[in-house]
Amino acid sequence: MKYALFAALSIFSAFASANGTVNAPESVPPAVEYNYSQHLDIAKVISMSSASDASSACGPIEAHMVYMDSKGATHNLAYTRLGDGCQNG
């Protein structure tokens, strides 16, 4: 039963992507640096990423968030966050 369901979903997924009905951003706009006075209209977060050494760094690191606003426009936001390697939180 699980195999039949998996096969049906796989076929549907392949059919949907061939017809272009999968919602994926066409291109990511250039990153905009975040400042605290900005009003962010975030309807859906598409992806979040940070530096590869974020797990061992203790201090500020660069991060990016790609999101979609309530009007459907895609934005790329660059911001600074604290690394995950700090022991005293």
Buried (B, 14 or more C-beta within 10 A) or exposed (E): EEEEEEEEEEEEEEEEEEEEEEEEBEEEEEBEEBEEEEEEEEEEEBEEEBEEEBEEBEEEBBBBBBBBEEEEEBBBBEBEBBBEEEEEE
